[in-house]
């Protein structure tokens, strides 16, 4: 590394930044020149490509990973945008649940509304600080989530999707739809909180059959479900602390199922979602899982994007993605710490 305009310039790695011009309410696109110059200052070998349509980030990431695999390169592929942009890019790095190229390093340059993934990765929302992490941070193999949807008559063969942060069910999907349609003028927390309050007025919980397996053994429950979270990362919905007990490197997901409750009761318990204490809410079911099967129809969102309805099978892919983060020490879970000398 060599010093460059007050920062550290990475001379040894190349970076491809896949940037969403609509991120931050269009601020990213308006600052193209500044962003491209900042990336160039941080990396001696860099390229910024801008997405042009929904799903383009997946196409660009897939092409870059395939090219790197053919050439034997190990580039950093970074997502510049919000959690939805991260979701697109990460999905481009996998095919049918397998990494396209295991030496590719994923990084995040946050520029969106929610910014939940970067809380777990210890990446600050300031672009210059995020570039510092991308240039000099620690690289670790982290878990991701694989969702497999069953074949339905008239559909193409069953599809799979990768989620890096949190899978949400029920009212979560409705909240994401409302948040993504809003102007987001007041920032991520206010946007999502307002969307939660709006969704509570109209969302009708539904009976759902859940079954799972994990380190504590199998389990199953059928219950009218208001919301549920299957968390790899720790935060979603601009600060909901849904993965308090785990890490992205422990090979386990945190499942939380919230039962049907009156809207006023849900509002009263809402602060416990932000503090990570919603396990104290009566009727909430929690489990540490490696596989979850949702057998009933319920809306789903992944990384803040609505993607359809269950049935679905969810599995953890342990340490399947190399990720650049701002940790000062490896963020191992309790099981990992117990094995570490």
C-alpha positions as a printed NumPy array, in Angstrom:
array([[  0.   ,   0.   ,   0.   ],
       [  1.092,   3.548,  -0.635],
       [ -0.327,   6.737,   0.79 ],
       [ -2.516,   8.708,  -1.607],
       [ -4.321,  11.95 ,  -0.718],
       [ -4.651,  11.005,   2.929],
       [ -5.791,   7.436,   2.351],
       [ -4.28 ,   4.072,   1.512],
       [ -4.068,   3.101,  -2.14 ],
       [ -4.341,  -0.599,  -2.869],
       [ -1.66 ,  -1.422,  -5.422],
       [ -1.981,  -5.214,  -5.287],
       [ -5.676,  -5.925,  -5.942],
       [ -8.117,  -4.911,  -8.64 ],
       [-11.668,  -3.805,  -7.913],
       [-14.818,  -3.778, -10.002],
       [-17.511,  -1.546,  -8.516],
       [-21.056,  -2.341,  -9.636],
       [-22.89 ,   0.895,  -8.889],
       [-26.616,   1.613,  -8.79 ],
       [-27.261,   5.171, -10.077],
       [-30.674,   5.191,  -8.335],
       [-29.167,   4.513,  -4.905],
       [-29.659,   7.154,  -2.245],
       [-32.662,   8.614,  -4.048],
       [-30.562,   9.168,  -7.185],
       [-27.646,  10.801,  -5.387],
       [-25.262,   8.091,  -6.559],
       [-25.974,   8.805, -10.209],
       [-25.643,  12.542,  -9.625],
       [-22.18 ,  12.   ,  -8.102],
       [-20.765,   9.65 , -10.745],
       [-17.606,  11.656, -11.329],
       [-16.871,  11.994,  -7.609],
       [-17.498,   8.284,  -6.99 ],
       [-15.332,   7.127,  -9.88 ],
       [-12.519,   9.45 ,  -8.803],
       [-12.715,   8.176,  -5.226],
       [-12.503,   4.554,  -6.352],
       [ -9.526,   5.405,  -8.557],
       [ -7.735,   7.058,  -5.64 ],
       [ -8.278,   3.994,  -3.445],
       [ -7.209,   1.376,  -6.021],
       [ -4.492,   1.49 ,  -8.658],
       [ -6.547,  -0.919, -10.8  ],
       [-10.234,  -0.09 , -10.742],
       [-13.351,   0.031, -12.871],
       [-16.834,   1.321, -12.104],
       [-19.821,   0.041, -14.087],
       [-23.333,   1.44 , -13.621],
       [-26.456,  -0.696, -13.595],
       [-29.138,   0.144, -16.14 ],
       [-32.134,  -1.939, -15.036],
       [-33.382,  -4.158, -12.219],
       [-31.29 ,  -7.318, -12.06 ],
       [-28.406,  -5.823, -14.049],
       [-26.137,  -6.076, -11.011],
       [-26.519,  -9.858, -11.083],
       [-25.634,  -9.998, -14.788],
       [-22.555,  -7.81 , -14.34 ],
       [-21.312,  -9.703, -11.268],
       [-21.794, -13.086, -12.95 ],
       [-19.822, -11.998, -16.019],
       [-17.019, -10.563, -13.88 ],
       [-16.774, -13.694, -11.721],
       [-16.739, -15.977, -14.761],
       [-14.031, -13.867, -16.409],
       [-11.958, -13.974, -13.214],
       [-12.318, -17.755, -12.983],
       [-11.12 , -18.167, -16.569],
       [ -8.181, -15.818, -16.074],
       [ -7.194, -17.073, -12.626],
       [ -7.705, -13.602, -11.129],
       [ -8.943, -12.816,  -7.604],
       [-10.625,  -9.413,  -7.903],
       [-12.739,  -7.5  ,  -5.433],
       [-16.285,  -7.126,  -6.733],
       [-18.031,  -4.366,  -4.803],
       [-21.671,  -3.303,  -4.688],
       [-22.292,   0.452,  -4.477],
       [-25.85 ,   1.066,  -3.359],
       [-28.268,  -0.264,  -0.782],
       [-29.069,  -3.744,   0.436],
       [-30.969,  -4.487,  -2.794],
       [-27.877,  -3.772,  -4.873],
       [-25.84 ,  -6.043,  -2.596],
       [-28.448,  -8.749,  -3.103],
       [-28.168,  -8.498,  -6.886],
       [-24.374,  -8.593,  -6.896],
       [-24.112, -11.516,  -4.472],
       [-26.58 , -13.524,  -6.565],
       [-24.311, -12.994,  -9.553],
       [-21.465, -14.651,  -7.646],
       [-23.378, -17.953,  -7.293],
       [-24.975, -20.472,  -9.646],
       [-27.343, -23.059,  -8.149],
       [-25.882, -22.433,  -4.711],
       [-22.253, -22.824,  -5.779],
       [-19.738, -19.948,  -5.972],
       [-18.779, -19.058,  -9.533],
       [-15.209, -18.395,  -8.363],
       [-14.218, -18.921,  -4.726],
       [-11.33 , -16.43 ,  -4.84 ],
       [-13.543, -13.451,  -5.657],
       [-13.852, -11.04 ,  -2.709],
       [-17.16 ,  -9.241,  -2.139],
       [-17.203,  -5.713,  -0.69 ],
       [-19.855,  -3.092,   0.004],
       [-19.791,   0.637,  -0.659],
       [-23.039,   1.754,   1.022],
       [-25.157,   4.369,  -0.721],
       [-28.735,   3.337,   0.015],
       [-31.585,   3.811,   2.486],
       [-31.414,   0.754,   4.739],
       [-27.712,  -0.05 ,   5.025],
       [-28.347,  -3.042,   7.279],
       [-25.707,  -5.409,   5.906],
       [-22.905,  -2.91 ,   6.503],
       [-23.776,  -2.716,  10.205],
       [-22.779,  -6.362,  10.547],
       [-19.742,  -5.956,   8.275],
       [-18.562,  -2.909,  10.28 ],
       [-18.449,  -0.706,   7.183],
       [-19.261,   2.975,   7.69 ],
       [-21.739,   4.694,   5.396],
       [-19.3  ,   7.444,   4.448],
       [-17.944,   6.581,   0.987],
       [-14.34 ,   7.478,   1.78 ],
       [-14.375,   5.313,   4.924],
       [-16.041,   2.463,   3.02 ],
       [-13.347,   2.641,   0.343],
       [-10.723,   2.481,   3.093],
       [-12.278,  -0.79 ,   4.3  ],
       [-12.478,  -2.138,   0.746],
       [ -8.822,  -1.256,   0.26 ],
       [ -7.332,  -2.338,   3.602],
       [ -9.927,  -4.333,   5.552],
       [ -9.99 ,  -7.928,   6.754],
       [-11.219, -10.639,   4.365],
       [-13.132, -13.579,   5.817],
       [-15.207, -16.456,   4.419],
       [-18.792, -15.807,   5.531],
       [-22.043, -17.747,   5.391],
       [-24.831, -17.047,   2.932],
       [-28.418, -18.3  ,   2.701],
       [-29.758, -20.392,  -0.172],
       [-33.494, -20.35 ,  -0.912],
       [-34.932, -23.074,  -3.131],
       [-38.44 , -22.695,  -4.508],
       [-40.256, -25.871,  -5.584],
       [-41.219, -26.468,  -9.184],
       [-44.726, -25.229,  -9.941],
       [-46.782, -26.296, -12.944],
       [-46.12 , -23.917, -15.796],
       [-42.892, -22.627, -14.243],
       [-39.374, -23.265, -15.385],
       [-37.434, -25.811, -13.255],
       [-37.218, -24.936,  -9.591],
       [-35.274, -21.778,  -8.956],
       [-32.829, -20.897,  -6.234],
       [-31.75 , -17.562,  -4.837],
       [-28.955, -16.392,  -2.571],
       [-29.501, -14.061,   0.37 ],
       [-26.54 , -12.616,   2.22 ],
       [-28.319, -10.859,   5.088],
       [-31.874, -11.67 ,   6.232],
       [-34.904, -13.483,   4.798],
       [-38.164, -11.937,   5.989],
       [-41.693, -13.337,   5.851],
       [-45.226, -12.036,   6.136],
       [-45.604,  -8.379,   6.981],
       [-41.852,  -7.921,   6.375],
       [-42.401,  -8.309,   2.625],
       [-45.237,  -5.763,   2.679],
       [-43.062,  -3.315,   4.63 ],
       [-40.278,  -3.646,   2.037],
       [-42.713,  -3.002,  -0.805],
       [-43.969,   0.174,   0.874],
       [-40.471,   1.36 ,   1.778],
       [-39.118,   0.787,  -1.727],
       [-42.023,   2.751,  -3.245],
       [-41.621,   5.7  ,  -0.887],
       [-39.581,   8.816,  -1.553],
       [-37.27 ,   7.975,   1.378],
       [-36.723,  11.671,   2.053],
       [-36.341,  11.208,   5.814],
       [-33.732,   8.444,   5.825],
       [-33.818,   4.709,   6.327],
       [-35.098,   4.381,   9.901],
       [-38.005,   6.808,   9.445],
       [-38.885,   5.257,   6.074],
       [-39.053,   1.708,   7.405],
       [-40.77 ,   2.676,  10.653],
       [-43.453,   4.527,   8.714],
       [-43.861,   1.55 ,   6.403],
       [-44.232,  -0.808,   9.379],
       [-47.011,   1.334,  10.864],
       [-48.814,   1.504,   7.501],
       [-48.507,  -2.239,   6.92 ],
       [-49.865,  -3.063,  10.375],
       [-53.185,  -1.442,   9.419],
       [-53.806,  -3.725,   6.439],
       [-51.733,  -6.912,   6.68 ],
       [-53.662, -10.041,   7.649],
       [-51.548, -12.789,   9.293],
       [-51.912, -16.302,   7.898],
       [-51.47 , -19.852,   9.197],
       [-48.039, -21.184,   8.238],
       [-46.371, -24.569,   8.759],
       [-42.7  , -24.315,   9.718],
       [-40.168, -27.11 ,  10.221],
       [-36.446, -26.886,  10.81 ],
       [-33.257, -28.634,  11.8  ],
       [-30.16 , -27.261,  13.462],
       [-27.582, -27.691,  16.223],
       [-30.318, -28.003,  18.848],
       [-32.187, -30.683,  16.889],
       [-35.33 , -30.658,  14.722],
       [-38.466, -28.659,  15.422],
       [-41.793, -27.767,  13.877],
       [-44.739, -25.464,  14.506],
       [-47.898, -24.37 ,  12.711],
       [-49.116, -20.935,  13.734],
       [-50.782, -17.803,  12.458],
       [-47.723, -15.8  ,  11.518],
       [-47.473, -12.027,  11.549],
       [-43.778, -11.932,  10.664],
       [-40.697, -14.115,  10.667],
       [-36.98 , -13.616,  10.189],
       [-34.271, -16.045,   9.136],
       [-31.111, -14.091,   9.86 ],
       [-27.555, -14.552,   8.687],
       [-26.597, -10.951,   9.372],
       [-27.736,  -9.105,  12.463],
       [-29.92 ,  -6.27 ,  11.157],
       [-32.716,  -5.614,   8.667],
       [-35.376,  -2.945,   8.101],
       [-32.965,  -0.067,   8.852],
       [-31.956,  -1.258,  12.29 ],
       [-34.217,  -4.118,  13.426],
       [-31.857,  -6.246,  15.548],
       [-33.053,  -9.693,  14.425],
       [-29.748, -11.629,  14.548],
       [-28.532, -10.687,  18.001],
       [-27.336, -14.162,  18.971],
       [-25.251, -15.123,  15.943],
       [-22.658, -14.095,  13.414],
       [-22.161, -14.512,   9.681],
       [-19.364, -17.022,  10.308],
       [-21.011, -19.557,  12.635],
       [-22.714, -21.8  ,  10.054],
       [-26.099, -21.232,  11.715],
       [-29.098, -18.994,  10.995],
       [-31.324, -17.367,  13.623],
       [-35.013, -18.137,  13.015],
       [-37.647, -16.024,  14.768],
       [-41.389, -16.446,  14.176],
       [-43.741, -13.724,  15.452],
       [-47.358, -14.811,  16.072],
       [-50.514, -12.975,  15.074],
       [-51.297, -10.115,  17.441],
       [-53.486,  -6.99 ,  17.426],
       [-51.924,  -3.972,  15.73 ],
       [-51.711,  -1.955,  18.953],
       [-49.956,  -4.816,  20.715],
       [-47.51 ,  -5.113,  17.811],
       [-46.743,  -1.391,  18.054],
       [-46.153,  -1.721,  21.797],
       [-43.627,  -4.514,  21.219],
       [-41.913,  -2.775,  18.284],
       [-39.045,  -1.337,  20.4  ],
       [-38.013,  -4.908,  21.244],
       [-37.331,  -5.522,  17.562],
       [-34.842,  -2.658,  17.581],
       [-33.184,  -3.768,  20.828],
       [-32.967,  -7.444,  19.86 ],
       [-35.145,  -8.448,  22.815],
       [-38.258,  -9.586,  20.936],
       [-37.676, -13.119,  22.262],
       [-39.46 , -11.763,  25.349],
       [-42.648, -11.131,  23.349],
       [-45.258, -13.778,  24.282],
       [-45.669, -16.457,  21.64 ],
       [-42.477, -15.743,  19.677],
       [-40.714, -18.94 ,  18.564],
       [-36.933, -18.897,  18.094],
       [-34.428, -21.521,  16.983],
       [-30.862, -21.769,  15.713],
       [-31.171, -23.545,  12.377],
       [-29.245, -24.818,   9.393],
       [-32.322, -25.685,   7.327],
       [-35.907, -24.387,   7.325],
       [-38.866, -25.606,   5.305],
       [-41.867, -23.306,   4.922],
       [-44.726, -25.397,   3.582],
       [-47.458, -22.731,   3.404],
       [-47.98 , -19.681,   1.219],
       [-46.565, -16.513,   2.804],
       [-44.853, -13.484,   1.186],
       [-41.034, -13.442,   1.256],
       [-38.414, -10.709,   1.063],
       [-34.655, -11.155,   0.883],
       [-32.204,  -8.373,   1.687],
       [-35.057,  -5.856,   1.533],
       [-36.507,  -6.975,  -1.813],
       [-39.833,  -8.81 ,  -2.237],
       [-39.28 , -11.991,  -4.261],
       [-42.569, -13.92 ,  -4.163],
       [-44.239, -16.429,  -1.872],
       [-43.402, -19.667,  -0.06 ],
       [-43.338, -22.697,  -0.121],
       [-39.569, -22.518,   0.108],
       [-36.611, -24.402,   1.579],
       [-33.887, -22.33 ,   3.246],
       [-30.37 , -23.626,   3.912],
       [-27.171, -22.075,   5.188],
       [-24.09 , -22.326,   2.962],
       [-21.258, -22.168,   5.513],
       [-18.428, -19.75 ,   4.71 ],
       [-19.217, -19.809,   1.003],
       [-18.351, -16.174,   0.184],
       [-15.144, -14.211,   0.751],
       [-16.113, -10.826,   2.195],
       [-14.073,  -7.695,   2.942],
       [-15.145,  -6.043,   6.196],
       [-14.076,  -3.5  ,   8.774],
       [-13.747,  -5.824,  11.754],
       [-10.849,  -5.352,  14.154],
       [-11.003,  -9.06 ,  14.968],
       [-12.796, -12.011,  13.332],
       [-16.539, -11.88 ,  14.222],
       [-16.794, -15.538,  15.194],
       [-19.844, -16.956,  16.909],
       [-19.768, -18.774,  20.239],
       [-19.117, -22.17 ,  18.652],
       [-16.18 , -20.781,  16.709],
       [-14.707, -19.1  ,  19.781],
       [-14.88 , -22.391,  21.649],
       [-12.778, -24.026,  18.937],
       [-10.253, -21.204,  18.724],
       [ -7.079, -21.704,  20.812]])
